[in-house]
Amino acid sequence: MKVGIAANVNRLKTENFNLDYANYTARVFIDVLQKHGVMPVIIPMTDLEMVPGYVDLIDGLIIPGGQDVDPQLFGETSQQKESVHYLPHDHFEMALVREMLKQHKPLLGICRGLQVINVTLGGSLHQDVNTDFPTSAIEHVEFQKPQAEIHELEVEPGSALAHAMGTHPQVNSIHHQALKDVAAPLHVTAKARDGVIEGAETNDASVVGVQWHPELMWEQDQRDEQLFLDFFSRIQAQLK
């Protein structure tokens, strides 16, 4: 089984010229795939014409977290600095989503990944959770505690997420954006207690997305590892 991981692009200044706009992925994704005998295939950002070929190579795809999706893609003006966004990367990952859906291959979106999937399908985002949920008692942006269980979720019973996580799991939280208008065929399957959307999936669970970061938690929480195992099982079922 081969699972693609959509790479991000380093735009930070560095003394090593080889790292300028280098494509990269977090080691934790490679670790969880390797542990379960799944071959990681890192998908670099290339010309969009290459997307169908990349999708031909893989059996499933993970779209990880990263920078904010450019709001112009869902008809809004950005509330952030222009440098926060990287439109070429948005277009590439959106092309990956469309091709994965075309080829009927399972998708797992994590944080930004869920947001990219929703925007690709025609949905929109809360550009800043603290701004749009001013009375919330939950701090969704806990960058200093990436592996801490920050808040509880309410998960739809019978959903793919509930199978892995249960109906009231505790999760980590390092995001300041979230789904607003949810595009079909996605439906919401998890929320924080303040109403922020934390998970969505299709009826057949061929597409599942979460707002937290299970890749940072799977070694300490079996439920987060199960989220990946269920994804692998859905891929295996497609291969039969």
C-alpha positions in Angstrom: 0.0 0.0 0.0 1.3 3.4 -0.9 0.0 6.6 0.8 0.9 10.0 -0.5 1.7 12.9 1.8 1.2 16.3 0.2 4.4 18.3 0.9 4.5 21.8 2.0 7.0 24.4 0.8 9.6 26.2 2.9 9.4 29.9 2.4 11.4 30.9 5.5 14.7 32.5 5.2 17.6 30.1 5.8 21.4 30.1 5.6 21.2 26.9 3.6 20.3 27.8 0.0 19.2 24.2 -0.6 16.2 24.8 1.7 14.9 27.8 -0.2 11.4 26.8 -1.3 12.3 23.2 -0.5 9.4 20.7 -0.3 9.1 18.9 3.1 6.8 16.9 5.3 6.8 16.2 9.0 8.6 13.1 10.1 5.7 12.0 12.3 3.7 11.1 9.2 6.4 8.9 7.8 6.7 7.2 11.2 3.1 6.3 11.6 3.0 4.9 8.0 6.2 2.9 8.4 5.0 1.4 11.6 2.1 -0.2 9.9 3.9 -1.3 6.7 2.6 1.5 4.5 5.0 3.1 2.0 5.1 6.9 2.3 5.2 8.8 -0.9 5.9 12.5 -0.5 4.2 14.5 -3.2 6.2 17.7 -4.1 4.5 20.8 -5.4 4.8 20.7 -9.2 3.0 21.8 -12.3 -0.7 20.9 -12.1 -0.3 18.8 -15.2 1.6 16.2 -13.1 -1.2 15.8 -10.5 -3.0 12.9 -12.3 0.3 11.0 -12.5 1.0 11.4 -8.8 -2.5 10.2 -7.9 -2.0 7.2 -10.2 1.0 6.2 -8.1 -0.7 6.2 -4.7 -3.6 4.4 -3.0 -4.6 7.1 -0.6 -3.5 10.7 0.3 -2.9 12.6 3.5 -3.1 16.4 3.2 -1.4 17.8 6.4 -1.6 21.1 8.2 0.2 24.2 7.1 -0.4 27.9 6.3 -3.7 29.6 5.9 -5.7 28.9 2.8 -6.0 32.1 0.7 -9.5 33.6 1.4 -9.9 34.7 -2.2 -10.5 31.0 -3.0 -13.8 31.3 -1.1 -14.7 34.8 -2.1 -13.4 36.8 0.9 -10.6 39.3 1.5 -7.8 38.2 3.8 -7.7 39.5 7.3 -4.0 38.3 7.6 -0.7 39.5 6.0 -0.4 38.6 2.4 2.8 36.6 3.2 0.7 34.2 5.4 -0.8 32.7 2.2 0.9 30.8 -0.7 -1.6 30.6 -3.5 0.4 28.2 -5.7 0.4 25.6 -2.9 -3.3 26.1 -2.4 -3.9 25.5 -6.1 -1.7 22.4 -6.1 -3.4 20.7 -3.1 -6.8 21.6 -4.5 -5.9 19.9 -7.7 -4.8 16.8 -5.7 -8.2 16.8 -4.0 -10.1 17.0 -7.2 -8.0 14.2 -8.8 -8.3 11.9 -5.7 -12.1 12.3 -5.9 -12.1 11.6 -9.6 -10.1 8.4 -9.1 -12.2 7.5 -6.0 -9.2 7.1 -3.7 -9.5 7.7 0.1 -8.4 11.1 1.5 -7.4 12.1 5.0 -7.3 15.9 5.7 -5.6 17.2 8.8 -6.1 20.8 10.0 -5.3 22.8 6.8 -5.9 19.6 4.9 -9.6 19.5 6.0 -9.9 23.2 5.2 -8.4 22.7 1.7 -10.9 19.8 1.0 -13.8 22.0 2.1 -12.7 25.0 0.0 -12.1 22.8 -3.0 -15.7 21.5 -2.8 -17.1 25.0 -2.5 -17.1 25.7 1.2 -15.7 28.5 3.3 -13.6 29.1 6.4 -13.6 31.1 9.6 -10.5 33.2 9.0 -9.9 33.5 12.8 -11.7 31.4 15.4 -11.0 33.9 18.2 -12.6 36.7 16.2 -15.6 34.7 15.1 -16.2 32.9 18.5 -15.4 35.8 20.9 -17.2 34.3 23.9 -15.6 30.9 23.6 -13.8 29.6 26.7 -11.6 27.3 24.6 -8.1 28.3 23.5 -7.8 26.7 20.1 -4.3 28.0 19.4 -2.0 26.2 21.7 1.3 26.2 19.8 3.3 25.8 23.0 1.5 22.6 23.9 1.2 20.7 20.6 0.9 17.3 22.3 -1.4 18.3 25.1 -5.1 17.4 25.3 -6.7 20.8 25.2 -10.4 20.3 24.9 -13.2 17.8 24.4 -15.1 17.0 21.2 -18.6 16.0 20.6 -18.5 13.3 17.9 -21.5 12.0 15.9 -22.2 8.4 17.0 -21.8 5.9 14.2 -19.5 8.1 12.2 -16.0 7.1 11.0 -14.5 9.5 13.5 -16.5 8.0 16.4 -15.2 4.5 15.4 -11.7 5.7 16.0 -12.0 8.4 18.6 -15.2 7.6 20.6 -17.9 10.2 21.0 -16.2 12.5 23.6 -12.4 12.4 23.1 -9.9 15.0 24.3 -7.7 16.4 21.5 -4.8 18.8 21.0 -5.4 22.1 19.3 -3.1 24.3 17.3 -5.3 26.1 14.8 -6.8 29.5 14.4 -9.0 28.8 11.4 -11.9 26.3 11.0 -14.7 25.3 8.6 -17.6 27.8 8.3 -19.9 26.8 5.4 -19.5 23.1 4.9 -19.6 21.9 1.3 -21.4 18.8 0.1 -20.8 15.9 0.1 -19.1 16.6 3.5 -21.1 16.6 6.7 -20.0 17.7 10.1 -19.2 14.8 12.5 -17.3 16.5 15.3 -17.5 19.8 17.1 -15.8 21.5 20.0 -18.2 22.5 22.8 -18.1 26.1 21.6 -19.4 25.0 18.2 -16.2 25.1 16.2 -16.2 22.4 13.6 -13.5 19.8 14.4 -14.3 17.0 11.9 -16.2 16.2 8.7 -16.5 13.3 6.4 -18.5 11.9 3.4 -21.2 9.3 3.9 -18.9 6.5 2.8 -15.9 7.9 4.7 -13.9 8.0 1.6 -13.0 11.5 2.7 -12.4 12.2 6.4 -11.0 15.4 7.8 -10.0 16.5 11.3 -9.1 19.9 12.7 -6.7 18.6 15.4 -3.3 16.9 14.9 -3.5 13.1 15.4 0.0 12.8 13.8 1.4 14.4 17.0 -0.7 12.2 19.3 -0.7 8.7 17.9 2.2 7.4 19.9 0.6 8.4 23.2 -3.1 7.9 22.4 -4.4 4.8 20.7 -7.5 6.6 19.5 -5.4 8.9 17.3 -3.5 5.9 16.0 -6.8 4.2 15.2 -7.7 7.2 13.1 -4.8 6.3 10.8 -5.5 2.5 11.0 -9.1 3.1 9.9 -7.8 5.2 7.0 -5.5 2.3 6.0 -8.4 -0.1 6.2 -10.5 2.1 3.9 -7.7 2.1 1.4 -7.3 -1.7 1.6 -11.0 -2.2 1.0 -10.7 0.0 -2.2 -7.8 -2.2 -3.4 -9.8 -5.5 -3.3 
